[in-house]
Amino acid sequence: DEDDKSKPAGSDGERRGVKRQRDEKDEHGRAYYEFREEAYNSRSKSPPPPEEEPREGEDDETVVILDTYTSDLHFKASKDRYGGQPLFFEKFPSLWAGARSTHGVTKGKICFEAKVRILREGGDTTHDDGGFAGIFRPRRGGYPGARIPGREDEFSYGYDGRGLKVENGRFEEFGQTFGENDVIGCFANFEGEELVELSFSKNGEAVGTAFQIGKGSLADRALLPHVLCKNCVVELNFGQKEEPFFPVPEDFVFIHAVPVEDRVRTPLPPKTTEECEVLLMVGLPGSGKTQWAQNHSQENREKRYNILGTETVLHQMRAKGPEVEELDAKSRDQLIQQAAQCLSKLVQIAPRAKRNFILDQCNVYNSGQRRKLLAFKGFSRKVVVIVPTEDDWKKRLELRKEAEGEDVPESVMLEMK
């Protein structure tokens, strides 16, 4: 028989053990919502085996398409892989999702086009948080699925829907805003002696040169087309169309027309789930799970772990820009609650993808551990338990409280123990 703590929900679905204490503050913080989601789902039936993620065209070196291996897990690529949208945009409209192409370039004068096809009905059309960005991103360094909060990818360049240019997470005024039905042309000129120039156009009209990058700093890194979007569906033209959306300068060619031998391929995904690994973190709030996961990912970069944790999702939900207002306590609490719910969805769909995962949650319920790992049938499955000393744990909780303003409710901590 399982102990009482593995039975948080009654037959009516009530969330037992996590009822609001009337004398507690209204804002609870990350640990509370992580625990509430885990408690609510711990008695759920094990999900059926997921449908395998389609991989059409992935081994075809003659085509340039979006790479679903290095994309954000919640980026839903179109069937032809020439576009896509955030997977959970209706329930989690603030969630950013990105993907890059299967190939990059290191020479020539290369271009691609991106069109904003549909904005979420009732969604943001005022560009107050961008809504869409067309980006060049390097082959080496981080990639969307492995992004670590607080560390923007080096050598990433984009044109944001608010009329801003973006370099390594830094925003500056640049050109016109853009939105629904606009087409952004993205151009990379490698033919300068010392500089690579990146420029953009809007609906066929030049916006101007946004970036000049020293070739020495790039160090032969290939640059790849990349999109980062929310509340919209993006359609891409890598040159597969018979005619471009708008004419491009004669001396530029679409990346699809670059000879295969002159392209640089992104890493290929594992061919079978048996080559994939999932690590299930187990530990109390503040025990050091996230730090261990990030360190392990950095020390084993060749595995390209996708870290699925609330902190990672929060990073992808936060507003991006030069003057982002600090959220008040209530808004931040709502965002954390959404992030915890979104994380539950991501963990459910993760087994569809042939990737390596780290599930960065408390995972204190035996039934929840079994339910999650059962879905990863065929993967190499391991459990990593983090148990710091009592003194170290208390110090970590204090640091967490200072950094996040979060005091884990005593009732939650006792239930987890």
N, C-alpha and C positions, 0 to 999 in steps of 0.2 A: 504493500500500500504506500502511496505517496504521502509525504507529510503535509501538514495543513497549508504550508506556504505555497505549495504547488497547486492549490485549489482556490484561486482568487475569484472565480466567476461562478455564480449559481446557474441553475437551469434556465433562468429567465434572462441571462446575459448581464445581470447586474455586476458592476465592477466592485467587488468586495475588497476591503483592505485599502482602498484608495479614496474613500469618501472624504469630501472636504471637511476639514475641522473648522468650525465656525470662528474660532479665535485665531486662526491663521490668516496671514495676509492673502489678498486676492491674487497676487502674482507669485507663482510657485517656482519657476525656473526649470532648467533642463532636466535635472535628475527626476523631478516629480513627473514630468510628462513622459520621459523615457519609461519610467516604472509603470505609469498608468497604461501606456500602450502595451507593455510586456505583460502586465497582469491581465488585461482585457483579452489578449490573444493567446495566452498560455494554455487555455483549455480548448482552443479551436482545433477542429479536425485537421489532420495533416493534409496539405493541399495535394491535388493530383499531380503526377509528373508533368512538368511544363512542356509546352510545345517547343521544339528546337528552333532557335533563331535562324531565319533564312540567311544563307551566305552566297547568294547568286552572284557570279561574276568576280568573286574575291580572288580567285587564282588566275584570272584573265589579265595578263600584263598589257594587253592592247587597249584597255579602257581605263579611264580615270573616273572614279566614282567616290562617293562618301564612304569613309572607312568606319564600319560599325564596331570594329574591335577596339579602336582607340577613342570612340565617341563617349560622351556622357551616357551612362546607362539609361537615363530617362530621356534621351533624344530618340525620337521615333523617325527613322529614315523612311522615305517613300519607297515604294516597291522597286522603282528603277534606280534608286540610290542617287538621284540627282536633286534631292531636296529633303525636307523634313520639318519637324516641329517638336516642341516639348511634349512629352508623353502625357503628363498630368496637368495640362494647362487649364482645364476647366475647374478642377478642385484646388490646384495650387498655382494660381496665375502669376505669382511673384517668382516662380522657379525658372532660373536661367538654364538653358541646355545648349550644348555645343557639339560640333563634329568637324572633322577635317577630311581632306581628300586622301585617297590611297597613295598618291604620288606627289612629290615635290620637285623643285628645280633649283639648280645652282648657276645657271647661265642663260643667256638669251634675253628676249623681251617678251614676257609672258603675261596673259590676262585671263580673267574669268568674269562672269556676270552673276549677280544675285538679285532676285526679284522678291519683294514682299508680297505674297499672294493674298493672304487672308489675315486680318487682325481678329482676335477673339471678340465676339459680339459683346459690346458693352465694355470692352477692355480699353487699355490706354492708347489713345491716339494723339496725345499731347506731347509725347517725347519726354515726359518728366523723369523717366528712368531708362531712356534709350530705346528699348523694344526690339532692337536688332543691331547687329554689327557684322560687317564683312571684314575678315581678318586674314592676314598672312601670319602663319605660325611656324616655328622651326620643327624640323624632324626630331632633333635631339632635345634633351631636357624633359620637362614634364609633359603630360598629355591629359586631355580632359578627364578621363576616368580615374586618374591617379592624382588629381590636384589636391594639394595640402592647404588647408585654410591659412590665409595670411601670406602665402607665397605665390604671387602671380608669376606666370610663365615668363621666363626671360626671352627676349627677342620675339615678342608678340606685338603685332601692329594692326590697328583697325580704324574704321570709320563708323562712328556711333550715330544712331538715328537722331540725336539731339544736335547734330552739327559739330560734334567733337571728334578729335582724333585721340586714339588710345595707344599708348606704348608702355608695355610692361605694367599695366594696371594704372598708369598715370593719364589723366584726362586734360586736354587743352582745347581751346576754341580753334575751329578749323574752317568749316564751310556751312552749307545749307543743311537744314534738317531734312529728313526723309521719312516716308511712311508707306501706307498701303498703296500697292500698284507701282511704286517707284522701282527703278532698276539702277543698281549701283555697279559700275564697272570698276574692277580692281586690276591695277597694272604694276608689274615688277620689271624694272630695267636693270639687268646685271651687267650691261655693256660699258659702264663707266670704268675708268682706270682704277679708282680707289673707292668709289661709292656705289651702293645699290640704292636706286630711287624707287619709292613706292608712291603711287598716285591713284586718284579716284575720279570717277565721273558720275553724274546723276542724270539719268534719262538721256544719255548721249552727249551731254555738255560737260566739259572738263571742269572739275572742282579745283584741281591743282595738285602739286606735289606735297605730300603730307610728311614723308620721312626720307632722310638721307642717312644710310647706314654704312659705316666703315666696313669694307670687306675683311679687314683684319679682325674686327670684333666678331663678325659672323663665323670666321674660321671654317669656311667651307660647309657650314650648315645649310641644308636645303630648306627653302621656305615653301610652305604648303598653303593652299586655299583653306580657309576655315570660316565657319559661321557660328555665331553665338546669339541666341534669340530667346525671346519670351513673348507670349501672347500673339504669335504670328506663325504662319507657314511660309517657308522660304523655298523658292525654286532656283536652282543653280544651272548655269550654262557653262560647262567646261569646254565647249566646242562640239558637243555631241549633236546639237541642233543644226538643221540645214542652214538656217539663217540666225544671226545673233538678234537679241532684242533690239539693240541699236548698233550702228556701224562703229567699229573700233579703228584706231589709227593703223595705217597699212603696215607699219613696221612691227606691230605686235601680233603674236599668234596665241590662240587659245591653248591651254595646257594639254588638252586632248590631242593636239596636233604635234606635240613635241615627240621626237623619236623615242622609242622605248629605251634605247641605250642611254639617252640623256636624262631620263627620269630617275628619281630616287624613291624607292618603295618604303612605305612604313612597315613596321614589323608585322609579320603574318600571325594570325591567331593560332592557337592549338587546334589540331585537326579533330581531336576527340576529347570528351569530358575526362577521360582517364588521365590526360595530361594536365588537368586543371586541379587547383587546390582551393579549399576554403578553410579559413582559420576562424573559429568561434571564440571571441573573447568572453571571459567570465570574470566578474569582479564588482565590488561595491563602487558607488560614485566616488571619484577622487582617488581611486587606487592606482591609477597610472595606465589604464588600458589604452587610451588614445595616444599617449606618449610612446608606449611600447609599439603600437601599430604603426605609427609614423616612422619611428626609428627602424623597425623591421623592414618597412617598405623601402626606405632609403638605402638600407644595407643590402637589399636584394632587388635592385632596380630592374634586373633582367626579367623578373617575374611580373612586373607591371601590375602590382596589386591594385584593385579597386577597394578603397576603404569606405565602407558603408557605415556612417556614424552620424549622429545628430549634428555635430559640429561641422562636418563636411556639408551636409544639406543646408544648414544655416548660412554657410558661406555662399552657397549658390542661390539663396533666396534674398540675401541682403541687397538693397539698392546700391547701384554702382554709379560713381560720378565724382566730379570735383568738389561739390558742395552738398554732400549727403547729410541730411538732418539726423541728429541723434534721436532714436526712438524713445518715446516715453515708456514708463514701466509697463503700462497696460498693453501697448502695441508690441513691445518686445516679447511680452509673455504670450501674446497671441501668435507671434511669429514662431516662437519656440514650440508651441503646441502644434502648429502646422508642420513644422520640421519633423517632429516626432512621428506624426501620422504619415507624412510622406516617406520617412525612412521605412516604416512598416511595409508600405507598398513596394519600395525598391528591393527589400529583402525577399519579397514574394516573387518578383520577376527575375531576380538575379540568376537563378539556376538555368534560365533559358540561354544565357550567354556563355560562350566558352572563354572564360577569363579566370583569373585568380582573385579571390575575394578575402577581405578581412571584415568580419561582422563586429563592428565596434559598438557593442551595447552591453548592458549589465548582464543579461542572460542568466539570472539567478534561479529561474524555475527549471526543474528537471524536464517537465513536460514541454516547455518552450524550447529547450535545447534540442530535444529529440525531434520535435516538429520541424524546426529550421533545418537541421542537418539531414533529415530524411528527404527533404526536397532536393538536396544536392547529390542525388544518387549518381554514382559513377565517379564523382570527384574524390580526390584525396581529402579526407575530412579530419581535422585536428581541433582540439580544444586547448586554448591557452588560458590558464587561470592565474590571475594576478593577485597576490596576497602580500601587501607591504607590512612592515612592522606597525604596531599600534601608534607609536610616536610619529613615524613617517606619514602614516595615513592622516593623522590629525593635522600635521603641517600642510599636507597637500590640500585638505579640505579648506583650511584657512586661506591658502593661496588662491584656490578656486573661488572662494567667497569674495576676496579682494578683486579678482579679475572680472568676475561675472556678476557680482552682487547677489549671488545665490546662496541661500542657507537651506540645505537639504532638510525637509521636514522630518522631525524625529519619528513620526509614525511610519513614514516611508522607509527610513533607514532600519527600523526595527523589523518591518515586514520583510525587507530584503535579507536581513541576517537570518 
